[in-house]
């Protein structure tokens, strides 16, 4: 069984999914009230960026976090190409990254 995230609904990860279902499931992940459990996405990614920057010794942004977390999922796909959770999560991280990039472009 695929790794499951803690969600207020049962994602359909145990059956064949079409591309739109993968994207809709990712949408559910990133648009439901996850802030109550995980905090505000942008604040959370900024905190992660601060920790990573301290560890790496150079600046890291919230947008970098979204991209790097996507790459974590891409790396997991290499060892488990049939685990649909990785595709759903990668799409979700890219959605979050796109939102952060859009905010940057309007500054």
C-alpha positions in Angstrom: 0.0 0.0 0.0 1.3 3.5 -0.8 2.4 5.8 1.9 -0.6 7.9 3.0 -0.7 11.4 4.3 -2.9 12.4 7.2 -5.9 13.9 5.4 -9.6 14.5 6.3 -10.5 12.2 3.3 -9.4 9.0 1.8 -7.3 9.7 -1.3 -7.7 7.1 -4.1 -4.1 5.9 -4.1 -4.9 2.2 -4.0 -6.4 2.1 -7.5 -5.5 3.1 -11.0 -5.5 6.9 -11.4 -5.7 9.1 -14.4 -3.6 12.2 -14.7 -6.6 14.4 -13.8 -7.2 12.3 -10.7 -3.6 12.7 -9.6 -3.8 16.5 -10.0 -7.2 16.7 -8.3 -5.8 14.6 -5.4 -2.8 17.0 -5.2 -5.3 19.9 -5.2 -7.1 18.4 -2.3 -3.8 18.0 -0.4 -2.8 21.6 -0.8 -6.2 23.4 -0.6 -7.8 21.7 2.4 -7.2 23.2 5.8 -3.8 21.6 6.4 -2.7 24.9 8.0 -4.5 23.8 11.2 -2.2 20.8 11.4 1.0 21.9 9.6 0.8 25.7 9.8 0.7 28.2 7.0 2.4 26.9 3.9 4.6 29.9 3.2 5.6 30.3 6.9 6.4 26.6 7.0 8.5 26.6 3.9 10.3 29.8 5.1 11.1 28.0 8.4 12.4 25.0 6.5 14.5 27.3 4.3 16.0 28.9 7.4 17.0 25.5 8.8 18.4 24.4 5.5 20.3 27.7 5.1 21.9 27.3 8.5 22.9 23.7 7.7 24.2 24.4 4.2 25.8 27.8 5.0 24.1 29.7 2.2 20.7 31.4 1.6 17.7 29.2 0.9 14.2 30.5 0.1 10.7 29.2 0.6 10.6 28.7 -3.2 13.8 26.6 -3.1 12.1 24.4 -0.5 9.1 23.8 -2.8 11.5 22.9 -5.7 13.7 20.7 -3.5 10.8 18.8 -2.0 9.6 18.2 -5.5 13.0 16.7 -6.3 12.7 14.5 -3.2 9.6 13.0 -4.7 11.2 12.7 -8.1 14.1 10.8 -6.4 11.6 8.5 -4.7 10.0 7.8 -8.1 13.3 6.4 -9.2 13.1 3.7 -6.6 9.4 3.2 -6.6 7.9 4.3 -10.0 4.5 2.8 -9.2 4.0 4.6 -5.9 1.3 7.2 -7.0 1.8 9.1 -3.7 5.1 10.5 -5.0 3.4 11.9 -8.2 0.6 13.4 -6.2 3.0 15.0 -3.7 5.3 16.3 -6.4 2.4 17.9 -8.1 1.3 19.5 -4.8 4.8 20.9 -4.1 4.9 22.3 -7.6 1.6 24.0 -7.0 2.9 25.5 -3.8 6.0 26.6 -5.6 4.0 28.2 -8.4 2.1 30.2 -5.8 5.3 31.4 -4.1 6.8 32.3 -7.5 3.7 34.2 -8.5 4.0 36.2 -5.2 7.6 37.0 -6.0 6.8 38.2 -9.5 4.3 40.7 -8.2 6.8 42.3 -5.7 
